[in-house]
Every structure is written in C-alpha cells, then in structure tokens.
Amino acid sequence: DAVYCKKMPSCFHETPLQSLLVWHRVDTVVLTGGSTSGCIRASAVDSLSRGYRTVVPMECVADKHESYHYANLTDLALKYADVVPVEEVLAHLRSAPEEGA
C-alpha cells in the first residue's frame, strides 16, 4: 500500500498518486472517505479528468450532514463517478484475476 499525505481535497493534487497509477497501469479508481462534498468530490473530478473510471461505494463515504452527503452523491453519479453499493465493488474485485497470474 502507498500512503500519501495530502494538503488539498483532491488525492491527486501535489501527490505522486498519478505516477503510481500510470506505473501500475491502473484504469479504475475507487474512492472512499469522510467528506463526500469535499475530498471525495474533488478526487472524483480529478480522477475522471485524468481518464480513470471512477467508482464511489456509497456505504464507504460520509459527510458532516446527511443533506450534503446525498446531494453530492447524486451529483457525482450524474456527472463524475459510478456510485454503487459496496457489495458490487467487492464482487468485482473478487472476480478479478490475480495480477501476474
């Protein structure tokens, strides 16, 4: 696992994340976290802008207030990301072939 300390809402802003994803030929980014209206939204916009399929498991994000949370989940789903149940993400990961196999 790679751990980056970020200073801005997007996980891409001034971090080496983009280089890591390119190096490993990643095509999909799954975002989780505690600020749907801030960090998740900013990271989703940046992820899509960089050409990644962007996925937000709806049970793995939260916000300070329920109304902000659901408004941003709706907007993310309409414009920037696939907002799906976490079980759908887990099922996909379980069915993926092992790297190097």
Number of C-alpha atoms within 10 A of each C-alpha: 3 6 6 12 8 12 10 14 15 19 22 19 15 13 15 12 15 15 11 12 14 10 9 8 9 12 13 14 17 16 22 18 15 14 19 28 22 17 19 25 22 18 23 28 18 18 25 17 12 12 10 18 17 23 24 27 21 19 13 13 17 19 18 11 11 10 10 16 19 16 12 19 25 14 14 22 15 11 11 22 25 18 21 15 14 15 12 11 15 12 10 10 11 10 8 9 8 8 5 4 4
